[in-house]
């Protein structure tokens, strides 16, 4: 499902070049739940952004679902994300002026509004948000906002979920509920790549990858 070959990502700053990733090689099979751990600034989120096609590597190849993401044009990467990848972030990234329903529908594939609407309504009921359809994010609890973000990520029935510290702002009970949703996605055949500092989140993964200074140290099975 995911294959990185000699991937390096260099950011240019006023103080010089900074290598966020340094020759990373990684392979993740379809249907696996993998967690990435390591200190802040070690390259975890950069790796996630490359896998999701949000950025391009400075060197190396990024292959996801048999597609070479690192060789796509910006338009091709946008289409690839819409069709194959769902994103869940710590800060939710909901639009404050849109309703719950419209926040989910922003992820809809062009030309598939009616199909997306039916799917969104199903997800809202499944995530116990059916009575919050017209609410705006500021009227929701933190847990409800994260469930909206999860529904948005699942709208297009992606093969891959990329989650960056999704439990970071959640209390233990709410975090457990979100992790249940992630596990359910994986049990249905989806692939998950999760960046986390949370021991409980990492314990749900089949495999935990340790990173430091832009490199992968190991990737042992969890537990």
N, C-alpha and C positions, 0 to 999 in steps of 0.2 A: 504493500500500500504506500509506504513512504521509504524513499531511499536517498540519502545524502552522500555524495562522493567528493571528498576533498574540499568541503565547503568552507570558504573564508569570507568574512564580511568586514570590511574596513570602513570606518567613518572618518571623514576629514574634519578636524577641528582647528581652531586658531593655534592650539598648542602642538599640533601635529597629528599624524594619523593614529587612530585607535583601532585595534583589531578586536571586534566584538566576538567573532568566531575565527578559529585558527585551525584550518584543515580538518574539519569535522567529518567523520564517516559514521553513518547510522542507517540501520535498516529496521523497519517496523512492519510486521505482518498485518494484513487486513483482519479486523475484528478484535484487535488487542487494545487493552487499556494501559497506557504507558504514562508514568509520571516523570517529570524532570525536576530535579532539586539542585540546589547550590546557592552560594551567597549572592546577595544583590550585586548586579553588574557583571555576572559571570557569563552572560550571553543567552540565558534561557528564553527571554522574550524575543530576542533577535532571531533565535532559531525558529520560534513559533511563527514569526512574521514571514520568514522565508518559506516555510512549509505552506503557509496560507496564501502565498503569492502577493503579500502586501509590500514586499521589498524583493530586490534581486541580489544574489550573491556577487561579491567582487571576483571570486574565482570558484570553480567547482560546479557540480550539477545537483539540482534539486528535482527529484522525480516523485510525483504523487499520482496514484491511480493510473500508472503507466503513461503519464503525461510529463514531459520535461518542462516544468514550470519556469525554470531559469532561462528558457529560450522563447518564452511567449511575449507578445506585445502587451502593452498595458490593457488594451481592449480584450485580448484573449484571456489575460489573467482575471479581469473582472468577470467575464463570462464563466470562467472555470470556478471561481469562488462561488458565484450564484448557484451553480449546478451541483457542486460537490462538497463545499465546506461551510460549516456553521461555526460562528465565533461566540464565545462567552467571556466577558471581561469582569474584572473586579469592580470597576466603576459603572458597570451596566451599559453606559453609552446610549441611554434612552433620550429621545428628543422631548424636552419639557413642554413644548407647546402642542404636542400631538396626543391623542387619546391612546389608551392601551392598545386597542385594535389597530390603529394606524401605525403605532410604533412597531408592531409585528409585521404589518404589510409593507413597510419600507424595504424589506428583504425580498419581496415577491419578484419572480422572474418577469421581465417585460412581456406583455401580451397575455399573461395568465392570471389576471386580477380575480376573476370569478372562482377559478380553481383555488387560488391562494386564500380567498375569503372563506371558502368552505373549510379549508384546512386550518386556518387561524381560529375559527369558531370551535372546531374540534379540540384544538390545543388549549384554548381558554377554558373549556369545560374540564378537560383532563387535568389541568393544573390548578383547578379550583379558583378560576378568575372570571367565571362567567358573569358575575355580578359587578365586575369592574371594567367592563368593555369601554365605557365612555369616560372613565376616570383618566386624569393625567398623572404622570409619574410622581409629582409632588403630593398627590393625594393617596399614595400607596405606602405601605410599610416597606422596609428594606427587603424583606423576604419576598414580598409580592413583586417588587421591581426586578429581582433576580429571576423570578419565574417568568416574567414577561420577556426578559432577555433570553432565557432558555427557549421559550416558545418561538421567538424570532429566529434563533439559531436553527431550530428544527423545521421551520416553515417549508423549506424546499426539499425536505427529506434527504439531507446530505449523507454522504458516506463517511465523512470525517468531521469530528468536533475538535476544535482547538480552544482550550480553556486556559486563560491566564489569571491565576489567583482568584478563581470564582468564589471561593469561600472566605476571602480575606476580610470582607465587611459584614460577615454573617455571624449570628450567635450560634452556639453548638447545635441547637435543635433545628434551626433553619438550614444550617450547613449540611446536616445529615440528610434532610429532605432533598436538597439539591444533589448531593452525591448519589442518592437513590435514583434520581432521574438520569444521571450520567451512567450509572451501572445498568439501568434498564435499556438505555440506548445501545450500550455495548452488547448486552445479552441478545438484542435483536439484530446483531451483525455489524453494528457501527464500530468505527475505530476512534479512539480518543487519545489525544496528546495533551496532557495536563501539566502546566507549570504551577508549582505550589511550594509553600513553606509549611503547610499544614500536615502534621503527622497523620491525622485521620483521613485526609484526602489521599495521601500517598499510599495508605494501607489498602485502599480500594483497588489500586492498580495491580496488574499482573507483573509489571516490571517497573523498576525505579532506576532512572538514569541520573547519575551524579555528574555535575559539571563544575568546572572552576577555570577561570581565566580564559574563557572561550574554547575550552576543550572538554571532551567527554572523558571522565575518569573510569567509569564502569557503568554497566547496565544490568544489574542483577535482578532476578525475580523478587517481587515484594514478599515480605514475611519470611 
